[in-house]
């Protein structure tokens, strides 16, 4: 008579979130991002500085191109519509699409 053993590996650690130094290689690059809650999104995250404060924004790749065009002609209203603030702490993985 044998004994059957089942081993269950339960991970209680939180996923590692992205630090700024890790993010910089993905800055303004179309990527697949995995978020802390497990959701995956496709798009671009970029960094802007406002004085001493760094902020990060997300948009689709197409919206990012429209944002750059609007920024070039100083169309602030369009720029505001095309970006969504994001915290680097919410990103656990980035994979470039190209």
Biopython code that builds the backbone (N, CA, C, O; Angstrom):
import numpy as np
from Bio.PDB.StructureBuilder import StructureBuilder

atoms = [
    (1, "UNK", "N", (0.852, -1.164, 0.000)),
    (1, "UNK", "CA", (0.000, 0.000, 0.000)),
    (1, "UNK", "C", (0.902, 1.232, 0.000)),
    (1, "UNK", "O", (1.734, 1.393, 0.892)),
    (2, "UNK", "N", (0.734, 2.123, -1.025)),
    (2, "UNK", "CA", (1.567, 3.313, -1.147)),
    (2, "UNK", "C", (0.866, 4.542, -0.603)),
    (2, "UNK", "O", (-0.351, 4.564, -0.423)),
    (3, "UNK", "N", (1.656, 5.546, -0.352)),
    (3, "UNK", "CA", (1.125, 6.815, 0.134)),
    (3, "UNK", "C", (1.192, 7.821, -1.003)),
    (3, "UNK", "O", (2.237, 7.971, -1.636)),
    (4, "UNK", "N", (0.096, 8.506, -1.267)),
    (4, "UNK", "CA", (0.033, 9.517, -2.316)),
    (4, "UNK", "C", (0.150, 10.901, -1.671)),
    (4, "UNK", "O", (-0.572, 11.225, -0.728)),
    (5, "UNK", "N", (1.061, 11.695, -2.190)),
    (5, "UNK", "CA", (1.278, 13.031, -1.638)),
    (5, "UNK", "C", (1.064, 14.061, -2.738)),
    (5, "UNK", "O", (1.609, 13.929, -3.834)),
    (6, "UNK", "N", (0.284, 15.071, -2.451)),
    (6, "UNK", "CA", (0.083, 16.177, -3.371)),
    (6, "UNK", "C", (0.700, 17.413, -2.746)),
    (6, "UNK", "O", (0.392, 17.768, -1.608)),
    (7, "UNK", "N", (1.571, 18.064, -3.495)),
    (7, "UNK", "CA", (2.210, 19.280, -2.991)),
    (7, "UNK", "C", (1.549, 20.475, -3.669)),
    (7, "UNK", "O", (1.470, 20.538, -4.896)),
    (8, "UNK", "N", (1.086, 21.402, -2.879)),
    (8, "UNK", "CA", (0.468, 22.619, -3.394)),
    (8, "UNK", "C", (1.394, 23.781, -3.075)),
    (8, "UNK", "O", (1.761, 24.001, -1.921)),
    (9, "UNK", "N", (1.761, 24.514, -4.100)),
    (9, "UNK", "CA", (2.629, 25.670, -3.925)),
    (9, "UNK", "C", (1.755, 26.922, -3.918)),
    (9, "UNK", "O", (1.199, 27.307, -4.946)),
    (10, "UNK", "N", (1.643, 27.538, -2.777)),
    (10, "UNK", "CA", (0.850, 28.753, -2.647)),
    (10, "UNK", "C", (1.798, 29.929, -2.506)),
    (10, "UNK", "O", (2.587, 30.007, -1.564)),
    (11, "UNK", "N", (1.704, 30.839, -3.460)),
    (11, "UNK", "CA", (2.584, 32.012, -3.440)),
    (11, "UNK", "C", (1.859, 33.150, -2.734)),
    (11, "UNK", "O", (0.811, 33.605, -3.192)),
    (12, "UNK", "N", (2.406, 33.597, -1.641)),
    (12, "UNK", "CA", (1.778, 34.679, -0.898)),
    (12, "UNK", "C", (2.479, 36.007, -1.123)),
    (12, "UNK", "O", (2.050, 37.033, -0.594)),
    (13, "UNK", "N", (3.553, 35.999, -1.902)),
    (13, "UNK", "CA", (4.272, 37.237, -2.157)),
    (13, "UNK", "C", (3.534, 38.076, -3.191)),
    (13, "UNK", "O", (2.902, 37.547, -4.106)),
    (14, "UNK", "N", (3.625, 39.379, -3.031)),
    (14, "UNK", "CA", (3.049, 40.282, -4.020)),
    (14, "UNK", "C", (3.956, 40.307, -5.241)),
    (14, "UNK", "O", (5.170, 40.147, -5.116)),
    (15, "UNK", "N", (3.361, 40.512, -6.454)),
    (15, "UNK", "CA", (4.220, 40.615, -7.633)),
    (15, "UNK", "C", (5.156, 41.815, -7.500)),
    (15, "UNK", "O", (4.799, 42.835, -6.912)),
    (16, "UNK", "N", (6.346, 41.676, -8.049)),
    (16, "UNK", "CA", (7.299, 42.777, -8.025)),
    (16, "UNK", "C", (6.826, 43.863, -8.977)),
    (16, "UNK", "O", (6.504, 43.586, -10.132)),
    (17, "UNK", "N", (6.785, 45.091, -8.496)),
    (17, "UNK", "CA", (6.353, 46.194, -9.346)),
    (17, "UNK", "C", (7.567, 46.840, -9.999)),
    (17, "UNK", "O", (8.697, 46.698, -9.532)),
    (18, "UNK", "N", (7.308, 47.546, -11.080)),
    (18, "UNK", "CA", (8.382, 48.130, -11.867)),
    (18, "UNK", "C", (8.941, 49.385, -11.214)),
    (18, "UNK", "O", (8.200, 50.247, -10.741)),
    (19, "UNK", "N", (10.244, 49.463, -11.199)),
    (19, "UNK", "CA", (10.950, 50.656, -10.714)),
    (19, "UNK", "C", (11.255, 51.545, -11.913)),
    (19, "UNK", "O", (11.254, 51.088, -13.056)),
    (20, "UNK", "N", (11.515, 52.817, -11.638)),
    (20, "UNK", "CA", (11.775, 53.758, -12.723)),
    (20, "UNK", "C", (12.968, 53.340, -13.570)),
    (20, "UNK", "O", (12.923, 53.456, -14.795)),
    (21, "UNK", "N", (14.027, 52.859, -12.944)),
    (21, "UNK", "CA", (15.211, 52.453, -13.698)),
    (21, "UNK", "C", (14.890, 51.316, -14.674)),
    (21, "UNK", "O", (15.447, 51.262, -15.770)),
    (22, "UNK", "N", (13.991, 50.410, -14.275)),
    (22, "UNK", "CA", (13.560, 49.330, -15.166)),
    (22, "UNK", "C", (12.654, 49.865, -16.272)),
    (22, "UNK", "O", (12.718, 49.410, -17.414)),
    (23, "UNK", "N", (11.817, 50.829, -15.924)),
    (23, "UNK", "CA", (10.856, 51.387, -16.872)),
    (23, "UNK", "C", (11.527, 52.122, -18.025)),
    (23, "UNK", "O", (11.043, 52.063, -19.155)),
    (24, "UNK", "N", (12.624, 52.806, -17.763)),
    (24, "UNK", "CA", (13.215, 53.704, -18.759)),
    (24, "UNK", "C", (13.500, 53.024, -20.100)),
    (24, "UNK", "O", (13.425, 53.679, -21.140)),
    (25, "UNK", "N", (13.823, 51.733, -20.103)),
    (25, "UNK", "CA", (14.079, 51.062, -21.380)),
    (25, "UNK", "C", (12.791, 50.821, -22.175)),
    (25, "UNK", "O", (12.851, 50.486, -23.358)),
    (26, "UNK", "N", (11.625, 50.988, -21.534)),
    (26, "UNK", "CA", (10.334, 50.823, -22.203)),
    (26, "UNK", "C", (9.633, 52.166, -22.435)),
    (26, "UNK", "O", (8.562, 52.213, -23.039)),
    (27, "UNK", "N", (10.230, 53.240, -21.961)),
    (27, "UNK", "CA", (9.629, 54.569, -22.074)),
    (27, "UNK", "C", (9.304, 54.891, -23.526)),
    (27, "UNK", "O", (10.170, 54.817, -24.397)),
    (28, "UNK", "N", (8.053, 55.248, -23.778)),
    (28, "UNK", "CA", (7.588, 55.676, -25.101)),
    (28, "UNK", "C", (7.761, 54.591, -26.171)),
    (28, "UNK", "O", (7.995, 54.895, -27.340)),
    (29, "UNK", "N", (7.643, 53.328, -25.760)),
    (29, "UNK", "CA", (7.776, 52.182, -26.654)),
    (29, "UNK", "C", (6.491, 51.358, -26.601)),
    (29, "UNK", "O", (6.027, 51.030, -25.509)),
    (30, "UNK", "N", (5.902, 51.013, -27.752)),
    (30, "UNK", "CA", (4.711, 50.156, -27.733)),
    (30, "UNK", "C", (5.020, 48.815, -27.059)),
    (30, "UNK", "O", (5.949, 48.105, -27.444)),
    (31, "UNK", "N", (4.220, 48.493, -26.050)),
    (31, "UNK", "CA", (4.459, 47.284, -25.249)),
    (31, "UNK", "C", (3.148, 46.630, -24.847)),
    (31, "UNK", "O", (2.068, 47.212, -24.941)),
    (32, "UNK", "N", (3.297, 45.387, -24.391)),
    (32, "UNK", "CA", (2.233, 44.726, -23.645)),
    (32, "UNK", "C", (2.627, 44.888, -22.188)),
    (32, "UNK", "O", (3.719, 44.489, -21.782)),
    (33, "UNK", "N", (1.733, 45.474, -21.403)),
    (33, "UNK", "CA", (1.994, 45.685, -19.982)),
    (33, "UNK", "C", (1.083, 44.777, -19.166)),
    (33, "UNK", "O", (-0.110, 44.663, -19.447)),
    (34, "UNK", "N", (1.650, 44.141, -18.164)),
    (34, "UNK", "CA", (0.848, 43.368, -17.214)),
    (34, "UNK", "C", (0.761, 44.202, -15.951)),
    (34, "UNK", "O", (1.772, 44.649, -15.409)),
    (35, "UNK", "N", (-0.470, 44.404, -15.491)),
    (35, "UNK", "CA", (-0.700, 45.221, -14.311)),
    (35, "UNK", "C", (-0.794, 44.369, -13.063)),
    (35, "UNK", "O", (-0.970, 43.152, -13.134)),
    (36, "UNK", "N", (-0.677, 45.015, -11.935)),
    (36, "UNK", "CA", (-0.654, 44.331, -10.639)),
    (36, "UNK", "C", (-1.851, 43.415, -10.442)),
    (36, "UNK", "O", (-1.703, 42.349, -9.845)),
    (37, "UNK", "N", (-3.020, 43.788, -10.915)),
    (37, "UNK", "CA", (-4.217, 42.965, -10.746)),
    (37, "UNK", "C", (-4.321, 41.824, -11.733)),
    (37, "UNK", "O", (-5.289, 41.064, -11.693)),
    (38, "UNK", "N", (-3.323, 41.681, -12.643)),
    (38, "UNK", "CA", (-3.329, 40.599, -13.611)),
    (38, "UNK", "C", (-3.799, 41.017, -14.993)),
    (38, "UNK", "O", (-3.624, 40.265, -15.952)),
    (39, "UNK", "N", (-4.384, 42.182, -15.116)),
    (39, "UNK", "CA", (-4.873, 42.674, -16.408)),
    (39, "UNK", "C", (-3.692, 42.977, -17.331)),
    (39, "UNK", "O", (-2.655, 43.468, -16.887)),
    (40, "UNK", "N", (-3.865, 42.675, -18.628)),
    (40, "UNK", "CA", (-2.853, 43.001, -19.635)),
    (40, "UNK", "C", (-3.402, 44.081, -20.546)),
    (40, "UNK", "O", (-4.547, 44.007, -20.993)),
    (41, "UNK", "N", (-2.584, 45.083, -20.819)),
    (41, "UNK", "CA", (-2.978, 46.176, -21.711)),
    (41, "UNK", "C", (-1.869, 46.380, -22.739)),
    (41, "UNK", "O", (-0.699, 46.103, -22.478)),
    (42, "UNK", "N", (-2.262, 46.864, -23.901)),
    (42, "UNK", "CA", (-1.324, 47.134, -24.981)),
    (42, "UNK", "C", (-1.311, 48.626, -25.246)),
    (42, "UNK", "O", (-2.365, 49.247, -25.384)),
    (43, "UNK", "N", (-0.117, 49.207, -25.317)),
    (43, "UNK", "CA", (-0.022, 50.628, -25.580)),
    (43, "UNK", "C", (1.359, 51.159, -25.256)),
    (43, "UNK", "O", (2.361, 50.446, -25.309)),
    (44, "UNK", "N", (1.373, 52.443, -24.918)),
    (44, "UNK", "CA", (2.616, 53.158, -24.667)),
    (44, "UNK", "C", (2.520, 53.861, -23.321)),
    (44, "UNK", "O", (1.494, 54.461, -23.002)),
    (45, "UNK", "N", (3.576, 53.788, -22.539)),
    (45, "UNK", "CA", (3.678, 54.587, -21.315)),
    (45, "UNK", "C", (4.887, 55.483, -21.493)),
    (45, "UNK", "O", (5.955, 55.036, -21.910)),
    (46, "UNK", "N", (4.703, 56.755, -21.172)),
    (46, "UNK", "CA", (5.814, 57.689, -21.286)),
    (46, "UNK", "C", (5.886, 58.558, -20.047)),
    (46, "UNK", "O", (4.946, 58.648, -19.257)),
    (47, "UNK", "N", (7.032, 59.190, -19.909)),
    (47, "UNK", "CA", (7.337, 59.982, -18.721)),
    (47, "UNK", "C", (7.415, 61.457, -19.110)),
    (47, "UNK", "O", (8.043, 61.814, -20.107)),
    (48, "UNK", "N", (6.773, 62.299, -18.319)),
    (48, "UNK", "CA", (6.881, 63.758, -18.460)),
    (48, "UNK", "C", (7.308, 64.335, -17.128)),
    (48, "UNK", "O", (6.935, 63.824, -16.072)),
    (49, "UNK", "N", (8.081, 65.389, -17.179)),
    (49, "UNK", "CA", (8.449, 66.064, -15.934)),
    (49, "UNK", "C", (7.715, 67.393, -15.858)),
    (49, "UNK", "O", (7.605, 68.133, -16.835)),
    (50, "UNK", "N", (7.225, 67.661, -14.675)),
    (50, "UNK", "CA", (6.544, 68.918, -14.373)),
    (50, "UNK", "C", (7.290, 69.527, -13.197)),
    (50, "UNK", "O", (7.003, 69.235, -12.036)),
    (51, "UNK", "N", (8.253, 70.380, -13.522)),
    (51, "UNK", "CA", (9.108, 70.914, -12.467)),
    (51, "UNK", "C", (9.960, 69.793, -11.907)),
    (51, "UNK", "O", (10.708, 69.145, -12.639)),
    (52, "UNK", "N", (9.847, 69.565, -10.607)),
    (52, "UNK", "CA", (10.608, 68.483, -9.954)),
    (52, "UNK", "C", (9.847, 67.168, -9.907)),
    (52, "UNK", "O", (10.357, 66.174, -9.391)),
    (53, "UNK", "N", (8.633, 67.154, -10.440)),
    (53, "UNK", "CA", (7.784, 65.959, -10.353)),
    (53, "UNK", "C", (7.764, 65.196, -11.677)),
    (53, "UNK", "O", (7.563, 65.789, -12.737)),
    (54, "UNK", "N", (7.973, 63.883, -11.612)),
    (54, "UNK", "CA", (7.859, 63.019, -12.785)),
    (54, "UNK", "C", (6.486, 62.376, -12.780)),
    (54, "UNK", "O", (6.023, 61.877, -11.754)),
    (55, "UNK", "N", (5.840, 62.391, -13.934)),
    (55, "UNK", "CA", (4.532, 61.739, -14.077)),
    (55, "UNK", "C", (4.602, 60.785, -15.256)),
    (55, "UNK", "O", (5.378, 60.992, -16.189)),
    (56, "UNK", "N", (3.787, 59.737, -15.210)),
    (56, "UNK", "CA", (3.745, 58.732, -16.256)),
    (56, "UNK", "C", (2.328, 58.639, -16.802)),
    (56, "UNK", "O", (1.349, 58.729, -16.061)),
    (57, "UNK", "N", (2.243, 58.458, -18.115)),
    (57, "UNK", "CA", (0.952, 58.431, -18.789)),
    (57, "UNK", "C", (0.874, 57.244, -19.731)),
    (57, "UNK", "O", (1.886, 56.775, -20.251)),
    (58, "UNK", "N", (-0.356, 56.761, -19.944)),
    (58, "UNK", "CA", (-0.623, 55.633, -20.826)),
    (58, "UNK", "C", (-1.566, 56.074, -21.932)),
    (58, "UNK", "O", (-2.459, 56.892, -21.713)),
    (59, "UNK", "N", (-1.360, 55.525, -23.121)),
    (59, "UNK", "CA", (-2.314, 55.641, -24.223)),
    (59, "UNK", "C", (-2.040, 54.502, -25.195)),
    (59, "UNK", "O", (-1.030, 53.807, -25.085)),
    (60, "UNK", "N", (-2.947, 54.320, -26.144)),
    (60, "UNK", "CA", (-2.666, 53.363, -27.208)),
    (60, "UNK", "C", (-1.561, 53.955, -28.070)),
    (60, "UNK", "O", (-1.283, 55.152, -27.996)),
    (61, "UNK", "N", (-0.939, 53.125, -28.879)),
    (61, "UNK", "CA", (0.136, 53.623, -29.754)),
    (61, "UNK", "C", (-0.400, 54.682, -30.719)),
    (61, "UNK", "O", (0.267, 55.686, -30.967)),
    (62, "UNK", "N", (-1.596, 54.464, -31.263)),
    (62, "UNK", "CA", (-2.178, 55.442, -32.194)),
    (62, "UNK", "C", (-2.478, 56.760, -31.482)),
    (62, "UNK", "O", (-2.223, 57.831, -32.032)),
    (63, "UNK", "N", (-3.019, 56.690, -30.256)),
    (63, "UNK", "CA", (-3.290, 57.909, -29.491)),
    (63, "UNK", "C", (-2.002, 58.647, -29.143)),
    (63, "UNK", "O", (-1.979, 59.877, -29.101)),
    (64, "UNK", "N", (-0.934, 57.897, -28.895)),
    (64, "UNK", "CA", (0.347, 58.538, -28.573)),
    (64, "UNK", "C", (0.854, 59.344, -29.767)),
    (64, "UNK", "O", (1.388, 60.439, -29.591)),
    (65, "UNK", "N", (0.693, 58.812, -30.978)),
    (65, "UNK", "CA", (1.110, 59.555, -32.168)),
    (65, "UNK", "C", (0.266, 60.820, -32.331)),
    (65, "UNK", "O", (0.792, 61.877, -32.678)),
    (66, "UNK", "N", (-1.034, 60.714, -32.081)),
    (66, "UNK", "CA", (-1.906, 61.899, -32.131)),
    (66, "UNK", "C", (-1.517, 62.894, -31.051)),
    (66, "UNK", "O", (-1.559, 64.104, -31.273)),
    (67, "UNK", "N", (-1.140, 62.391, -29.886)),
    (67, "UNK", "CA", (-0.694, 63.252, -28.784)),
    (67, "UNK", "C", (0.533, 64.057, -29.210)),
    (67, "UNK", "O", (0.591, 65.268, -28.994)),
    (68, "UNK", "N", (1.512, 63.383, -29.813)),
    (68, "UNK", "CA", (2.739, 64.068, -30.234)),
    (68, "UNK", "C", (2.441, 65.153, -31.267)),
    (68, "UNK", "O", (3.039, 66.228, -31.237)),
    (69, "UNK", "N", (1.510, 64.864, -32.182)),
    (69, "UNK", "CA", (1.123, 65.867, -33.175)),
    (69, "UNK", "C", (0.460, 67.058, -32.495)),
    (69, "UNK", "O", (0.778, 68.208, -32.800)),
    (70, "UNK", "N", (-0.464, 66.783, -31.572)),
    (70, "UNK", "CA", (-1.156, 67.856, -30.845)),
    (70, "UNK", "C", (-0.181, 68.663, -29.995)),
    (70, "UNK", "O", (-0.294, 69.885, -29.895)),
    (71, "UNK", "N", (0.768, 67.974, -29.390)),
    (71, "UNK", "CA", (1.772, 68.648, -28.568)),
    (71, "UNK", "C", (2.621, 69.588, -29.433)),
    (71, "UNK", "O", (2.999, 70.673, -28.993)),
    (72, "UNK", "N", (2.910, 69.168, -30.642)),
    (72, "UNK", "CA", (3.718, 69.971, -31.550)),
    (72, "UNK", "C", (3.066, 71.287, -31.948)),
    (72, "UNK", "O", (3.758, 72.258, -32.254)),
    (73, "UNK", "N", (1.730, 71.322, -31.945)),
    (73, "UNK", "CA", (1.012, 72.563, -32.279)),
    (73, "UNK", "C", (0.400, 73.203, -31.028)),
    (73, "UNK", "O", (-0.441, 74.098, -31.118)),
    (74, "UNK", "N", (0.839, 72.725, -29.865)),
    (74, "UNK", "CA", (0.412, 73.262, -28.563)),
    (74, "UNK", "C", (-1.102, 73.156, -28.340)),
    (74, "UNK", "O", (-1.719, 74.071, -27.795)),
    (75, "UNK", "N", (-1.689, 72.038, -28.763)),
    (75, "UNK", "CA", (-3.123, 71.779, -28.573)),
    (75, "UNK", "C", (-3.307, 71.016, -27.260)),
    (75, "UNK", "O", (-3.452, 69.794, -27.255)),
    (76, "UNK", "N", (-3.300, 71.744, -26.164)),
    (76, "UNK", "CA", (-3.357, 71.134, -24.828)),
    (76, "UNK", "C", (-4.649, 70.352, -24.586)),
    (76, "UNK", "O", (-4.633, 69.324, -23.909)),
    (77, "UNK", "N", (-5.748, 70.826, -25.128)),
    (77, "UNK", "CA", (-7.034, 70.157, -24.935)),
    (77, "UNK", "C", (-6.996, 68.733, -25.489)),
    (77, "UNK", "O", (-7.431, 67.793, -24.823)),
    (78, "UNK", "N", (-6.480, 68.577, -26.697)),
    (78, "UNK", "CA", (-6.371, 67.245, -27.300)),
    (78, "UNK", "C", (-5.393, 66.385, -26.513)),
    (78, "UNK", "O", (-5.649, 65.202, -26.288)),
    (79, "UNK", "N", (-4.281, 66.967, -26.096)),
    (79, "UNK", "CA", (-3.296, 66.210, -25.314)),
    (79, "UNK", "C", (-3.919, 65.637, -24.042)),
    (79, "UNK", "O", (-3.681, 64.478, -23.702)),
    (80, "UNK", "N", (-4.703, 66.431, -23.352)),
    (80, "UNK", "CA", (-5.327, 65.964, -22.113)),
    (80, "UNK", "C", (-6.284, 64.804, -22.350)),
    (80, "UNK", "O", (-6.411, 63.917, -21.505)),
    (81, "UNK", "N", (-6.955, 64.807, -23.492)),
    (81, "UNK", "CA", (-7.906, 63.734, -23.810)),
    (81, "UNK", "C", (-7.215, 62.429, -24.180)),
    (81, "UNK", "O", (-7.807, 61.357, -24.057)),
    (82, "UNK", "N", (-5.966, 62.513, -24.632)),
    (82, "UNK", "CA", (-5.279, 61.342, -25.171)),
    (82, "UNK", "C", (-4.336, 60.657, -24.193)),
    (82, "UNK", "O", (-3.633, 59.722, -24.577)),
    (83, "UNK", "N", (-4.303, 61.093, -22.956)),
    (83, "UNK", "CA", (-3.395, 60.471, -21.989)),
    (83, "UNK", "C", (-4.149, 60.112, -20.716)),
    (83, "UNK", "O", (-5.097, 60.788, -20.315)),
    (84, "UNK", "N", (-3.697, 59.025, -20.095)),
    (84, "UNK", "CA", (-4.264, 58.569, -18.833)),
    (84, "UNK", "C", (-3.119, 58.428, -17.833)),
    (84, "UNK", "O", (-2.161, 57.704, -18.104)),
    (85, "UNK", "N", (-3.194, 59.100, -16.685)),
    (85, "UNK", "CA", (-2.121, 58.957, -15.690)),
    (85, "UNK", "C", (-1.996, 57.504, -15.223)),
    (85, "UNK", "O", (-2.992, 56.798, -15.071)),
    (86, "UNK", "N", (-0.762, 57.079, -15.001)),
    (86, "UNK", "CA", (-0.506, 55.717, -14.531)),
    (86, "UNK", "C", (0.646, 55.772, -13.533)),
    (86, "UNK", "O", (1.541, 56.610, -13.642)),
    (87, "UNK", "N", (0.608, 54.875, -12.570)),
    (87, "UNK", "CA", (1.675, 54.767, -11.565)),
    (87, "UNK", "C", (2.552, 53.566, -11.930)),
    (87, "UNK", "O", (2.040, 52.484, -12.218)),
    (88, "UNK", "N", (3.849, 53.759, -11.916)),
    (88, "UNK", "CA", (4.755, 52.653, -12.237)),
    (88, "UNK", "C", (4.566, 51.483, -11.287)),
    (88, "UNK", "O", (4.808, 50.337, -11.664)),
    (89, "UNK", "N", (4.140, 51.753, -10.066)),
    (89, "UNK", "CA", (3.928, 50.696, -9.081)),
    (89, "UNK", "C", (2.827, 49.725, -9.510)),
    (89, "UNK", "O", (2.739, 48.618, -8.979)),
    (90, "UNK", "N", (1.983, 50.136, -10.472)),
    (90, "UNK", "CA", (0.917, 49.259, -10.946)),
    (90, "UNK", "C", (1.369, 48.306, -12.051)),
    (90, "UNK", "O", (0.614, 47.420, -12.451)),
    (91, "UNK", "N", (2.590, 48.481, -12.544)),
    (91, "UNK", "CA", (3.095, 47.667, -13.651)),
    (91, "UNK", "C", (4.024, 46.593, -13.091)),
    (91, "UNK", "O", (4.949, 46.891, -12.336)),
    (92, "UNK", "N", (3.769, 45.341, -13.469)),
    (92, "UNK", "CA", (4.632, 44.255, -13.014)),
    (92, "UNK", "C", (5.479, 43.669, -14.145)),
    (92, "UNK", "O", (6.475, 42.992, -13.890)),
    (93, "UNK", "N", (5.082, 43.930, -15.397)),
    (93, "UNK", "CA", (5.820, 43.372, -16.531)),
    (93, "UNK", "C", (5.590, 44.232, -17.770)),
    (93, "UNK", "O", (4.488, 44.734, -17.987)),
    (94, "UNK", "N", (6.625, 44.399, -18.575)),
    (94, "UNK", "CA", (6.511, 45.089, -19.862)),
    (94, "UNK", "C", (7.240, 44.255, -20.911)),
    (94, "UNK", "O", (8.368, 43.810, -20.697)),
    (95, "UNK", "N", (6.577, 44.052, -22.046)),
    (95, "UNK", "CA", (7.184, 43.334, -23.161)),
    (95, "UNK", "C", (7.026, 44.181, -24.412)),
    (95, "UNK", "O", (5.899, 44.445, -24.831)),
    (96, "UNK", "N", (8.139, 44.620, -25.027)),
    (96, "UNK", "CA", (8.048, 45.400, -26.265)),
    (96, "UNK", "C", (7.317, 44.610, -27.346)),
    (96, "UNK", "O", (7.469, 43.393, -27.444)),
    (97, "UNK", "N", (6.528, 45.306, -28.151)),
    (97, "UNK", "CA", (5.769, 44.642, -29.214)),
    (97, "UNK", "C", (6.585, 44.467, -30.486)),
    (97, "UNK", "O", (6.215, 43.668, -31.346)),
    (98, "UNK", "N", (7.675, 45.190, -30.623)),
    (98, "UNK", "CA", (8.477, 45.019, -31.848)),
    (98, "UNK", "C", (9.907, 44.655, -31.528)),
    (98, "UNK", "O", (10.717, 44.474, -32.437)),
]
sb = StructureBuilder()
sb.init_structure("model")
sb.init_model(0)
sb.init_chain("A")
sb.init_seg("    ")
for serial, (resi, resn, name, xyz) in enumerate(atoms, 1):
    if name == "N":
        sb.init_residue(resn, " ", resi, " ")
    sb.init_atom(name, np.array(xyz, "f"), 0.0, 1.0, " ", f" {name:<3s}", serial, name[0])
structure = sb.get_structure()
